Structures are given as C-alpha cells and as structure tokens.
C-alpha cells in the first residue's frame, strides 16, 4: 500500500471540502474493499478521508413507511437490528449473508452500495426494494443509481449519507454464494410492493439489474411455475473462473424460483 | 504522512507515531512486538489476524492503525497466559483443536466473540460463525468440539 494523507473530519461538509481539495481523494468507510484494493495497488489515492468521525452517518431508523439506514452502518448492525428484522426481514437476512462475521463487523452499507461491486449483495436489496439513495446534495432513485460495473450516479466528491428503504408487503433474497468468498455468484431479491413485483439480480451481470421478464410473469401470476421457461440472455452475463455466463444465466432463474418459493 | 495514534491494547495505553499506511496488525506485531497475532493471507480472507476491536472480532490486516484512535484492542496475549488460560484456549488444548497452530490465535479470538454474541451455540452456529477463519490442518472437527466445550464453561 502506497502512503497517503489521512484525514478524519467530523462533519459532512468538512469531508466534502477535504475530498474536493485533494489531488486524488477517496472516502474511507469500513475499508473492506478499499484497503485490499490499495494493498494490491489497484487503488492509490493521495488522500483518505475517514468518515468514522461523523456520527450522523450511522444508525437505523424506522420512519413509518420507510427504514432509513445511515451510510456507515455495519452489515452486522443491519443483520441483528430488531427494527430491520421486523420492518424488512429480507434485508436483515441479506446483510447476515455478506462475507463472514469479521467482515460484517466492519463493512458498511454505504461503502458497499457506493462501490457497486457486481457481486455485492446490497445492490440487489437496494434495487429490489426500490430504495432511495440520499447524498449530501440530492436523492437518487435506485433505478437510476447503479450505472455500470463499479460505477454509480454519484458525482465526484458526492457523499452517500443514508438509504431510505420503503417497507414492502414482503420480500426475499436468495443467493448462490461463491463457496470461498461468499460474494454472490448470483443473488436474486424479490419484493412485493404496492406497485407490483420487483426482481433485482446481482452477481450475474456487470451491474445489478431488474429482470422485467420475471417481473411481468410474476405480476400476472405469482408462482414458481410462472418463471418456468424464462431464460436470461447469457450474452449479457459475466463469465469467470467461478461460473460461466451460461451457468450464471441458469442460476438467475433457479435463484428467482427459490425466492418466490420463500414468499408463498 | 506520519500520524499519531493513541489506543488501548490489552489494557495498556499505547501512544505512538507511525506512517498513515500502517495496518493495525503491523502496529501490533512490529511496533508492540505482540507476535501472537498472525498474518496469513493479508487479504482479509483467512482470519489469522483476528483481534477484538472494541469487543468485536475484526481482521486486523484490513484496518488502518489510524482508524483505531481511542479504541480498545484485545489480542490473543490479552486473553490469557500460560498459567491462566482463557477457557477457549484451554478447550483448544484439551480437545486438540489445532495442529500446526498458525490459525489458532485468530480462531480463538473469533470463537470468543461468537460465544459472546450468539445466544445458543451448536455445531451449525459454530461452523457458520467461524467462516471467516481458515484452518488447513484440522478439518475443523476438533475446533468445533473445542468451541462447544468452551462455550459451556464460559457460560457457567
């Protein structure tokens, strides 16, 4: 890991100013993607802006129709929160399936969502629930947030502060984990909302996406059989040493069926 | 960049200057010479570097020393000593929960946190709870037995 300047601001404004004043700044949350990337020299920022001193970025709040989760809230806090377990149990379960115990003690929801790793779990929950991403300057709909592999709608220096999750009627997340890393080889989040079924898939393609074919089928009949015969295009899937594109396309439908089964 | 960091390690207050890119495990091993905490993969996968940070198990290879300002850190040396082993250390010895011993400090630190936070301990909970710690010798069987045995003693 190359050397860098370390900053620990105590307000959002100060953090943003430090970022904008740095030659190549980056925000540090839990650091569980950033620090390994820096060790591998895939990232070599000049300035690390540690957000841990900003108290307003942490915490979980039930505000009636929504759950609001602060950017710095660790995965384990979400997984074990009674507020999340009763408000959106599928989200608590998703958080409990991330990485391992030590990773869940440090990794944060804001870090995961900002990073937009194609195999991360949270993007499926955020997109599946139709959440809103709140930043220091605006609110972005999940449908507009994840733009490409490791790319989001966040602008230079824009800081994700919290995520607002509307409570669904019900929801389920099922993933086929990579047996070593527990990243999602394919993960499917299905939510039944007031405006219909939403199906978000992570791990399969360069970025999390919604399957409109599956949503259409499940909106007309919510059953495992409704997904029969739906095959996603392998040409749009990732392929690596863990799974071929064809296998990932196959897993999308299998995981979606399992998620539907959990909801019946 | 050099930074100044003050933290509490195994009950002792420590204040030192170090480069900003110093990891917590480097501080523990190289500066404090507490070499019970091991570095296996250095990529946050194997768990050999697990210590407690403010009471929770974390991988100290993936935390900067700078992030530990004001924190309470417990390493394997802070858990017990040769004459006064922690029940988890004693159980690993009794149940032969180790062979080469390289993963053992991290395994024990994770297991202690697991027993503290899980209301009911059984084989499945232990195996899932220790997913972040890799052992290449034992096949995990005696590790699971050790944690089960220690959990009973820790709760008595």
Interface residues (C-beta under 8 A of the other chain):
Chain A: X1 X2 X3 X4 X5 X6 X8 X28 X31 X32 X35 X36 X38 X39 X48 X50 X52 X76 X99 X100 X101 X102 X103 X105 X106 X180 X181 X182
Chain B: X1 X3 X19 X20 X21 X23 X42 X43 X44 X45 X47 X50 X53 X56 X57 X58 X59 X62 X63 X64 X66 X67 X69 X110 X113 X114 X129 X130 X131 X132 X133
